[in-house]
Amino acid sequence: MAKAVSKSEIELYVINRVREIRIHQKISQADLAIKLDLSVGFIGHVESPNHRAKYNLNHINKLAKIFDCPFQDFFPSTPFESSI
């Protein structure tokens, strides 16, 4: 039996912020994967709730360069209260 995939609240926040910026800048998932030097399906897996894939800090750093925005734009202004 497959184990349910769950991403934390902060992981989902970051994923959604990246998606919002990506769409706003009219960058496809495939184009973003190429710019990140990742497989084409990786971005789709990250943005899907059914996959474990997520961004790490190195990805976020590179995304800030790609999107030409501050690193902190991917994070909430205050911490979430949820526990790990």
C-alpha positions as CSV (number, residue, x, y, z in Angstrom):
1,M,0.0,0.0,0.0
2,A,1.4,3.4,-1.0
3,K,2.2,5.8,1.8
4,A,0.4,9.2,1.6
5,V,2.6,12.0,0.4
6,S,2.5,15.1,2.5
7,K,4.4,18.3,2.2
8,S,4.6,20.7,5.2
9,E,2.9,24.1,5.3
10,I,6.1,25.9,4.6
11,E,7.0,23.6,1.7
12,L,3.6,24.2,0.1
13,Y,4.0,28.0,0.6
14,V,7.3,28.0,-1.1
15,I,6.1,25.8,-4.0
16,N,3.0,28.0,-4.5
17,R,5.1,31.2,-4.5
18,V,7.5,29.8,-7.1
19,R,4.4,28.7,-9.2
20,E,2.9,32.2,-8.9
21,I,6.1,34.0,-9.9
22,R,6.7,31.4,-12.7
23,I,3.3,32.0,-14.2
24,H,3.5,35.8,-13.7
25,Q,6.8,35.7,-15.7
26,K,5.2,33.4,-18.3
27,I,7.8,30.7,-17.8
28,S,6.6,27.1,-18.5
29,Q,7.4,24.2,-16.2
30,A,9.7,22.8,-18.9
31,D,11.6,26.1,-19.4
32,L,12.1,26.5,-15.7
33,A,13.4,22.9,-15.3
34,I,15.9,23.6,-18.1
35,K,17.0,26.9,-16.4
36,L,17.5,25.0,-13.1
37,D,19.4,22.2,-14.9
38,L,16.8,19.6,-13.7
39,S,14.8,17.0,-15.5
40,V,11.8,18.4,-17.4
41,G,9.3,16.5,-15.2
42,F,10.8,17.8,-11.9
43,I,8.8,21.0,-11.7
44,G,5.6,19.1,-12.4
45,H,6.4,16.7,-9.6
46,V,7.2,19.6,-7.2
47,E,3.9,21.4,-8.1
48,S,1.9,18.1,-7.7
49,P,0.5,17.2,-4.3
50,N,1.0,13.5,-5.3
51,H,4.8,13.6,-5.4
52,R,7.4,14.1,-2.7
53,A,9.6,16.3,-4.8
54,K,10.2,19.8,-3.4
55,Y,12.7,22.6,-3.7
56,N,15.8,22.8,-1.6
57,L,17.7,26.0,-0.6
58,N,20.0,25.6,-3.6
59,H,17.0,25.6,-5.9
60,I,15.5,28.6,-4.2
61,N,18.8,30.5,-4.6
62,K,19.0,29.7,-8.3
63,L,15.2,30.6,-8.7
64,A,15.9,34.0,-7.2
65,K,18.5,34.6,-9.9
66,I,16.3,33.2,-12.6
67,F,13.3,35.3,-11.6
68,D,15.5,38.3,-10.7
69,C,14.0,38.7,-7.2
70,P,15.1,38.6,-3.6
71,F,15.6,35.2,-2.0
72,Q,13.1,36.2,0.7
73,D,10.3,36.6,-1.8
74,F,9.8,32.9,-1.6
75,F,9.1,32.8,2.1
76,P,6.4,34.2,4.4
77,S,7.1,37.3,6.4
78,T,6.4,35.5,9.7
79,P,7.0,31.8,10.7
80,F,4.2,29.3,10.6
81,E,3.0,28.0,13.9
82,S,2.7,24.4,12.8
83,S,5.2,21.9,14.2
84,I,7.4,19.5,12.2
